[in-house]
Amino acid sequence: MSTTAGESKSQVAYRWIRERIATGVFSPGYRLVLSSLAGELSMSVVPVREAVRALTAEGLVTFERNVGAHVAHVDGARYRFTMQAISMLESAATALAAPFLTPDDIARARQLNDVVRRGLPDLDPRVFREINQALHGTLYARCPNPRLLDIIRAEWVRLGHLRGSASGIAPGRAAEAVLEHEALIDLIEGGALPEDIERAARRHRAASVTADLAARHPGLNHCDLSLPEGA
């Protein structure tokens, strides 16, 4: 694989394994055999072991003595907490990014929203999630706080292997999301106050997260993510 100047072998192995977890190549429960990974990476087992330890510390990998290392499963509660965090972080990043968005950015966000609109009501759930994430990414990508963007990306990587979930979209939620996207884009294009943009983004994300959690984990007790009136 390609390397970045100054990267150690353990860092190369860490990035390589992490990317495969994020993209679903290594799915939840997948056994990470150190010798096999080392062979694919053309390196010794030592840096691969260090990489797996780092991924275990992040919660992406589990390790049990006499069992070995496996890609971690994400339970309903952990998924809920991570999505709550992403919802709040993305809303803040969207508000910060708004003054820096270009007409091309706005046009791309509208185009992505139109793709969802034209696909309703039969849009594949996986396609919906991919387009939805691309749309939101467009709206917050120019956030001037690089640390905030790093945290958002890291949280998505933690859940990356669940993006391909076959669970459906809550009835009517995709159509509601299209209207909420349109209203959010209008606010940004119209130069609304950052707090108004963040509030709109947060309300939208909260509704989407609640619907997604209900579809993925119907038996889970989901807390209300919506903002109180006037917040």
C-alpha positions in Angstrom: 0.0 0.0 0.0 1.0 3.6 -0.4 2.9 5.1 2.5 3.2 8.6 3.9 6.7 10.1 4.5 7.7 9.5 8.1 5.2 6.7 8.8 6.4 3.7 10.8 5.5 0.2 9.8 3.0 0.0 12.7 1.4 3.2 11.5 1.1 1.8 7.9 -0.5 -1.4 9.3 -2.8 0.6 11.5 -4.0 2.8 8.6 -4.4 -0.2 6.3 -6.5 -2.3 8.8 -8.5 0.7 9.9 -9.4 1.5 6.3 -10.6 -2.0 5.7 -12.8 -1.9 8.8 -14.2 1.4 7.8 -15.1 0.2 4.3 -16.5 -3.1 5.5 -13.9 -5.3 3.9 -13.2 -6.5 7.5 -16.8 -6.8 8.8 -17.9 -7.1 12.5 -16.6 -10.4 13.9 -13.9 -10.8 11.2 -10.9 -12.6 12.7 -7.6 -10.6 12.4 -4.9 -13.2 11.9 -1.6 -11.4 12.5 0.5 -13.6 10.4 -1.8 -13.3 7.4 -2.1 -9.6 7.7 1.7 -9.3 8.0 2.0 -11.3 4.8 -0.4 -9.1 2.9 1.6 -6.0 4.1 5.0 -7.6 3.5 6.2 -6.9 7.0 6.8 -8.8 10.2 4.1 -9.6 12.8 5.5 -7.1 15.3 4.2 -3.8 13.7 0.9 -5.5 12.9 0.5 -6.5 16.5 1.2 -2.9 17.5 -1.4 -1.7 15.1 -4.0 -4.2 16.4 -3.3 -3.0 19.9 -4.0 0.6 18.9 -7.2 -0.4 17.2 -8.2 -2.3 20.3 -7.6 0.8 22.4 -10.0 2.7 20.0 -12.7 0.1 20.4 -12.6 -1.0 16.7 -11.1 -4.4 17.6 -11.6 -6.8 20.5 -9.0 -9.2 21.8 -9.4 -12.3 24.0 -6.7 -14.5 25.2 -6.8 -17.9 23.4 -9.3 -16.5 20.9 -7.4 -13.7 19.2 -8.4 -10.4 17.6 -11.7 -9.7 15.9 -13.3 -6.7 14.4 -15.6 -5.3 17.1 -19.4 -5.6 17.0 -21.2 -2.3 17.7 -24.2 -2.8 20.0 -27.3 -0.7 20.0 -26.3 1.5 22.9 -22.9 2.3 21.6 -24.3 3.0 18.1 -26.8 5.4 19.7 -24.2 7.3 21.7 -21.9 7.6 18.7 -24.6 8.8 16.4 -25.7 11.4 19.1 -22.2 12.7 19.2 -22.0 12.9 15.4 -25.3 14.7 15.3 -24.1 17.5 17.6 -20.6 17.7 16.1 -21.8 17.9 12.5 -24.4 20.6 13.4 -21.7 22.8 15.0 -19.4 22.2 12.0 -22.1 23.1 9.5 -22.7 26.4 11.3 -19.0 27.2 11.3 -18.6 26.3 7.7 -21.6 28.2 6.4 -19.8 31.6 5.7 -17.2 29.7 3.7 -19.4 27.7 1.4 -19.2 28.6 -2.3 -22.0 28.7 -4.8 -20.7 25.4 -6.2 -21.0 23.9 -2.7 -24.6 25.0 -2.4 -25.3 23.8 -5.9 -23.8 20.3 -5.1 -25.8 20.0 -1.9 -29.0 20.9 -3.8 -28.1 18.4 -6.6 -27.6 15.6 -4.0 -30.9 16.4 -2.4 -32.6 16.3 -5.8 -31.2 12.8 -6.4 -33.0 11.6 -3.2 -36.2 13.5 -4.2 -36.3 11.8 -7.6 -35.6 8.4 -6.1 -38.5 8.5 -3.7 -40.3 6.4 -2.6 -38.2 3.5 -3.8 -34.7 4.7 -3.1 -32.4 2.0 -1.8 -31.6 2.6 1.9 -27.9 2.2 1.3 -28.0 4.7 -1.5 -30.0 7.1 0.7 -27.4 6.9 3.5 -24.5 7.4 1.1 -26.1 10.5 -0.6 -27.3 11.8 2.8 -23.7 11.6 4.2 -22.3 13.2 1.1 -24.7 16.1 1.3 -23.9 16.8 4.9 -20.2 16.4 4.2 -20.6 19.1 1.6 -22.2 21.4 4.0 -19.6 21.1 6.8 -16.4 20.3 4.8 -15.3 24.0 4.9 -15.5 24.2 8.7 -12.4 26.2 9.7 -11.8 24.1 12.8 -9.7 21.1 11.6 -9.9 19.4 15.0 -13.7 19.3 14.8 -13.5 17.8 11.4 -10.9 15.2 12.5 -13.2 14.1 15.4 -16.2 13.8 13.0 -14.2 11.7 10.6 -12.9 9.5 13.4 -16.4 8.8 14.7 -17.7 7.9 11.2 -14.8 5.5 10.9 -15.9 3.8 14.1 -19.2 3.1 12.5 -18.0 2.7 9.0 -18.5 -1.0 8.8 -22.2 -0.5 9.6 -22.9 1.8 6.7 -23.9 -1.1 4.6 -26.6 -2.2 7.0 -29.6 -3.6 5.2 -32.1 -2.0 7.6 -34.7 0.1 6.0 -35.6 3.7 6.2 -38.4 4.6 8.6 -41.6 5.2 6.6 -41.8 8.8 5.4 -38.4 9.8 6.9 -36.6 10.2 3.5 -39.2 12.5 2.2 -39.1 14.6 5.4 -35.3 14.7 5.2 -35.5 16.1 1.7 -37.7 19.0 2.9 -35.4 19.6 5.9 -32.3 19.6 3.7 -33.9 22.1 1.5 -34.8 24.4 4.4 -31.2 24.1 5.8 -29.6 24.9 2.5 -31.9 27.9 2.1 -30.8 29.2 5.6 -27.2 28.8 4.6 -27.6 30.4 1.2 -29.6 33.3 2.8 -26.8 34.1 5.3 -28.7 33.1 8.4 -27.1 33.5 11.8 -24.8 30.6 12.8 -27.0 29.7 15.8 -30.0 29.4 13.5 -28.1 27.2 11.1 -26.8 25.0 13.9 -30.3 24.7 15.4 -31.8 23.7 12.1 -29.0 21.2 11.4 -29.3 19.8 14.9 -33.1 19.3 14.7 -32.8 17.6 11.3 -30.0 15.4 12.4 -31.8 14.5 15.6 -34.9 13.4 13.7 -32.8 11.4 11.3 -30.8 9.7 14.1 -33.9 8.8 16.0 -35.5 7.3 12.9 -32.3 5.4 12.0 -32.0 4.0 15.5 -35.6 2.8 15.4 -35.0 1.0 12.1 -31.7 -0.6 13.2 -32.7 -1.4 16.8 -36.5 -1.5 17.1 -36.3 -2.9 20.6 -33.9 -0.2 22.0 -35.2 2.6 24.2 -34.0 5.7 22.3 -33.7 9.0 24.2 -35.1 12.1 22.6 -32.4 14.1 20.7 -34.5 17.0 19.8 -33.8 20.5 21.1 -36.3 22.2 23.5 -38.2 25.1 22.1 -36.2 28.3 22.2 -32.9 26.5 22.6 
